[in-house]
């Protein structure tokens, strides 16, 4: 079976979801609506992907958790320095140190890589969003038609059998799409 990868890239982080909301009533329950995902490319090259890809529900946010060892170390260091300035200094030190430590903790998680994430990083500029559809060419054609005039830039690739397998392998460990809701972050 031939698969196409299509991205409709929008110039703002919320652009893809706004365009989706604009066409939702027009297309109803079209098959391709159950096969798409949303991508946000945030500052510091962080990618968020939510939705259906190759029959699996994907919820990837490659930003680390701000709570961890470095957060505690930062708060403790800030509190010790703050003690020199009395109770107000202690309070400011613990909060400031915790915040700095939390940023360090969150940024230490390595970026996700793989066929899907690498393609998204290459095609969706920072500060932008996209609707992604990995599906049969006729489903991609229907999506492109539905979003015509909504301001998205189309990027479309016809995948080889090996390319399709690479994308499917990238999401193989995710739950089946049927068990998850479709739509953007607001749909949950």
N, C-alpha and C positions, 0 to 999 in steps of 0.2 A: 504494500500500500504506500502510495506517495504521500509525503507530508510536507507542508509548508510552514515556515516560521514567519509570522508577521508581527511587527511591532508598530503601534501607532504612538508616536512620541509627541508629548505635549510639553510646552515650555515652562510649566510650573509644577510643583510637587502635587498640587490638587487638580491639575488639568485633566488627567486621565479619568478620575472619578467624576468630575463635572461633565465631561463628554459622555461618559457611560450613563449618567442620570438623564442626559438630554435624549438619548436614543432608547432608553429602557421601555417606555410605553409604546414606541413605534414598532419595535421588533418582537415584543412579547416573549414567548418561550422558545425562541429559535434554538436549535441544537448547539450552535456555536457559542451561545451565551453561557452554556454549562462547561465550556472548554477553555475559558480565558482566565488570565491572571492580571494583577496590577503590580506595577513596579514603581518604586520611588527611589531616586538616586540623590541621597542627602550629601551634605558637606562632609569632608574628610573621606570621600569615596566610599561611603557606606550605602549598601543596597538593601531595600526591603522588598520582598516578593510575597504576595498573598493571592491565592486563587488556585485554579486547576491547570495543571500542566501534565500532558501525556497520561491522563487518567488518574492522576494523584493530586491530592490537595497539598499545596505547598504554603508554608508559613515560615519564611526565612527572614530573620532580621540580624544582619551580621554586625551588630553592635553589642558589646559585652554588657554584663550586668554591673551597675555602679556599686553594688554592695559586695565587699570582699575584704581580703587581708589588707590591701593597700588603703582602703577606706578607713579601716580601724587604725592602721599605723598613722595615717594623716591626722585623724582626729586626736590621737594620743599625743603626737608631736605638737600639734597646735595647742592642745590643752596645757602641755608642759611649758611652752613658750609663753602662753597667755597668763600663767600663774605669776609671772614677773610683774604683771600689770593689775593684779588683784582680780576679784570676782568678775568684773565686766570683761577683762582681758581673757580670763579663762573661758567664758562663754563664747566670745568672738573667736578665740583660738580653736576651740573644739569644732565649731561650725565651719570655719574657714579651712582648717586642716582636713576635716572630713570631706568637704567639697572638692578640694584639690586631690585628695587620695581617691575619691570616687571617680573623678575624671581619668586619673591614671589607671584605675582598675578597669574601667569600661574600654579604654583604648588598647589594652594589652591583648585582647582577643584577636587572633589572626583573622584576616579577611577570608571569606569563603571563596573557594574557587571551584571550578568545574565547568563543563560545557555551557550550562545555562547561565551561571553567574558571569563568566567571562564574556559571553555574548552580550549580556545586558550592560555590563560596564562599558563595552565598546560602543554600543548604539545609543544609550540613554545618557545624555550629559548630566553632570551634577546640577542639582536644582530643578530637575525635570522629572516627569513621570511618563509611564507608558502603559498601554494595554497590550498584552502579549497573548498570541494565539498560536498554538502548535496543533495543527489539524489538517484534515484533507483540504486540497486546494479549493473545492467548492464551498467549504465552510469559511475559508479565508476570504474568498470573493464576496460572500454574503456580508461578512463583517465590514470589509472595506467599503462596500456600497452603503451600509447603514451609517457609517461614520463620515461619509463624504460631506465636506463643508463644515466639519466640526473643529478644524484647525490643527489636526494632528499631521505629523510627517510620517509617511509610510516607509517602513523598511521591511522588505520581504525577501526571503530566501527559500528556494526549493531545496529541500534536504536530500542528500544521498541516503542510501540505506544505512551506511555507517554513521552519518550525521544524526539521523533519527534515533539510532540505537544509543548514541552518546547522550542525547537529551533525555531519553527514557531512563538510562542508567543513572543520570544525575538526580532523578527524583524517585528512583525505585524504592527507597526506604521510607517514603512518605505514605500516609494513609490513602486508601482509595478515595477518589473524588466524590463518589456518591454519598459518602458519610459526612461531607462538609457542605456548608452553605456556599452559594456562588455570590459573586459581587465583591465590592470593595470592602474596606475596613468598616464602613458605616453599615454594611449589610448584616453584620453579626449581631 
